[in-house]
């Protein structure tokens, strides 16, 4: 509007400048001044409007930046909240796992205490058994001293295992499984001491050298397996029938020449391999192992 007014004033001056009176000139000049004043005022107003527009644009940009920053902050806060929720969930999971492990640890601790108590009981029982075996070992050493000195009997102890090794010649004739009279007496003396032990099994093992069975007795004993087993069985029967050792404590096994204690290349070595071993063992190894598991 102000620009239109300025244009009108200028047009009027130009139109009237050709032929005017002094009065008209003065009026026109006055109008021209007014137009100039209005024009300057319009320019001043236009400058203010431009300044205001620039200020508002700057303020708008500032507001836009603030809004963007607020949006970013809101997104960050949302992510932080989600992280906190995830962390809380993880903490809850770990707490549950920790509680489960603590219960498991307490259970294991109770089991350990039970095992310690059981171990103490077993150790005490084991010590008593070892003392019994040691007593049996010492009694055999005293009773069989003469045969031990001759080398006919060898007695060994390893913890709760006791072994009485009797060479063939004091028990059997060559190639025979029947006990000789003097052999029966020796088995009786050994058996009387062994039957005083409780909670033990008595295993009789028959062993031979590597010489094949001769033709004369091959029909009766086809191989050393049959001969060694027959000898062990006859000793077991005597211990049961004459010495009165309970059958549940007794067992027999024939090993032929599979477990030599000396070389079979010499006569002396073969003589050592032809033997009966009476072995004292725990009565029921499996039950002992089961006790340890309970």
ABEGO torsion letter per residue (X at the ends): XAAAAAAAAAAAAAAAAABBBAAAAAAAAAAAAAAAAAAAAAAAAAAAAAAAAAAAAAAAAAAAAAAAAAAAAAAAAAAAAAAAAAAAAAAAAAAAAAAAAAAAAAAAAAAAAAAAAAAAAAAAAAAAAAAAAAAAAAAAAAAAAAAAAAGABBBBBBEABBBBBBBAAAABBBGBABBBAAAAAAAAAAAAAAAABBGBBBBBBBBBBABBBBAAAAAABABAAAAAAAAAAAAAAAAAAAAGBBAAABBBBBAEAABBABBAABAAAAAAABBBBBBBBBABAAAAAAAAAX
